[in-house]
Amino acid sequence: MADLSIKIGHTTFKNPIFVASGTFGYGTENPELVDVSNIGAIVTKSITLNPREGNPPPRIVETPSGMINSIGLANIGVDKYINEMLPVYEEIGSPIIMNIAGSSMEEYIKVLQQMEAVSSNIVGYEINISCPNVKEGGMEFGVDCNMTEKLTKELRKLTDRLLIMKLSPNVTDISAIATSSENGGADAVSAVNTVVGMSIDHKTGKNNIYTTYGGLSGPAIKPVGLACVHKVYNSVKIPIIGIGGIVNSSDVIEYILAGSIAVQVGTANYRDPGISEKILNDLNSYLDEQELDSIDSLIGSVKTYD
Ligand SMILES: Cc1cc2nc3c(=O)[nH]c(=O)nc-3n(C[C@H](O)[C@H](O)[C@H](O)COP(=O)(O)O)c2cc1C
């Protein structure tokens, strides 16, 4: 059997199949449907300094091969996360990566400071600089190289834990933002967050999402995610965690060929919360069939025509 363990920064994960922020709650919602100890890591939903109600409904709609959401970062806030979730994570059996969002540099910093001031077994932080569904902040950072580098540098000073910047596909040049993250001291980048989209009901003439635009996810965005990962792979040396439209082990292999060391499964969890375990088993079988000891030789090895 292949050795599926991977190393990102100084953290080792038992396998490269993670679950994506916002699609697996706080990691505790489906105990009878999935054995989370088999998951490489759980990325918890974005946490902000203060609790957020999120956007008014409708904030989720199905689209061809995907869905659009505009949840607007509904979450319990960092105080409750510390008091209620951290004790649970001591027992959960899967590494936890906490996703953090903010509407200003200070907010990101305060959340991280609060987290670092308490003892916890969180293995790292994924910084959401790419949320398309909030009025302020979020994506403002992820579309600006200087702000990305500055934010990464400030957060780097505060923690030795894994620091992952989550990139937006809604930019002109994702490689430039990845490079700024690397220059700022990030251990890794994850790509991608959702793609800005819109859904209209032609019968009623109404927009299907309260905030007009939302974030498209699911199989519809896999080609976007693959292109982003491949571009980033050609620009930075830090590891890349691929995200977007993954539903099976073939998708995972494609993301690895494009340059990912690990992946996150998102929207597919809504159909089957246990899907990452199945993907992991299939990935294992594939590596055995190919007589590969690990995924190492596959990373970034896509055969391009040039
Ligand atoms: C309902 C929903 C909520 C999400 N919430 C967050 C979030 O809180 N923070 C974040 O960084 N990404 C969030 N995402 C984005 C996912 O983590 C992921 O980047 C995106 O959905 C693409 O992956 P997928 O096509 O596999 O779903 C959310 C996605 C969905 C569908």
The ligand as an ORCA input file, in Angstrom:
! r2SCAN-3c Opt
* xyz 0 1
  C     -21.995     26.707      1.076
  C     -20.535     27.051      0.993
  C     -19.950     27.778      2.018
  C     -18.613     28.124      1.947
  N     -18.040     28.816      2.984
  C     -16.710     29.108      2.947
  C     -16.106     29.764      4.056
  O     -16.719     30.048      5.091
  N     -14.774     30.082      3.941
  C     -14.032     29.750      2.835
  O     -12.831     30.040      2.799
  N     -14.588     29.106      1.788
  C     -15.907     28.778      1.825
  N     -16.479     28.112      0.777
  C     -15.649     27.772     -0.413
  C     -15.147     26.317     -0.360
  O     -14.311     26.092      0.741
  C     -14.403     25.961     -1.668
  O     -13.268     26.798     -1.790
  C     -15.272     26.125     -2.908
  O     -16.598     25.711     -2.654
  C     -14.739     25.343     -4.116
  O     -14.698     23.966     -3.860
  P     -15.869     22.935     -4.323
  O     -16.130     23.207     -5.769
  O     -15.324     21.569     -4.055
  O     -17.052     23.245     -3.472
  C     -17.826     27.750      0.815
  C     -18.430     27.003     -0.200
  C     -19.768     26.651     -0.138
  C     -20.362     25.841     -1.248
*
